C-alpha cells in the first residue's frame, strides 16, 4: 500500500452493504445504509505519549473492524474509495472464525 497513515490512524476499505434484508427483500442502492464494516489495509506506528513513548495499536493489517457511520475521512486513492480512521473511532474488531 502506498499510503502510510500517521500516529494512531488506519486506512480501511469498506465492505459492501447488505443487498437484501433479513426477510429477503432486495434493496435498491438508494436504500442501502452506509457500510460500517471494513478491512484494515494499513496502520500507523501508534500514538505518541507526552513522555515520547509510542503506544502500539490494538488493530493490525487484515483485521475486519466496525466503526460509526460518519467516522473518519473518506478519500479516493487510485480510483478506490478508502477511509482514514483514528483507532479511537473503531468500535470493535470482528472475529471471523
N, C-alpha and C positions, 0 to 999 in steps of 0.2 A: 504494500500500500504506500502510495506516495505522500499521503497526509499523515503527519506525526502530531497528534494532539499534545498540548502542553499541560503540565501540572496534573490536576485530577480530572481531566476531561477524557472522553472517549468518543470514538467515531462509530456509529451504528448504521446498519441498513435495516429499514423497517420491513417486517414480514407482511405478506399480503393479508388484507382484511378478509373476514369470512364472506363467502359469496352467497350463502343461504342461511336462513335462521334454523334454530333447533327443530322447528316444525316442518322444515323442508321447503320453505318459501324462498325463491330466488330473489336476491336484492339487486336493484339497478345500481350503477356506480354512484349516483347522486344520493342514495340512501345508506351507503356504507359508512361506517364510523371510521374516524382516523385510526390507523393502526397504533397499538400501544405495546406491541411486542417486536423486538428487534434482535438481530445478530450483531455481536460486537466484532468490529473489524480491526480496530487499533485502540491502544490505551496509552495515556501519558505516563510519565515517570512517577507521579504521586504528588500529593500536596506537600508543600514546604511549610514547616512549622516556624514559629517565631525564633526558635533556637537554631534554625538552619538544618534540621533533620528532614529527610524525605519520608513520608508515610506511604508505604506501598498501597496500591488499590486492591480491593477485595474482588473486583471484576477483572477477568482476563479475556484475551482474544479467543473467540469461538463460543463464548457464553451466550445464552439467549436471555434477554432481560425484559422486564416490564417497566414502563415509565408512564408518567402522566400525559394526557392527550396533548397538552400545549407546552410540554417541556422541551428544553434545548433550542437549538437553532437549525433550521433546515438549510442545507447547502446543496448546490448542484456541482458535481465533480466528474468530469469526463462523461457527461450525459447521464449520470446516475444520481438519483435523489438519495442523499445521505443526511444524517442528523448528528450534530455535535452536542453532547450532554455533559454535565458535570456528574461525578459519581454520586453526589447527594441527590440528584434528580432520579436516580434509578430506584425503583420501589422494591424490586425483587429480582433474584436470579432464578430462572426456571430450570428445574432438574428434569431433563427429557429422557428418563430411563424407562 
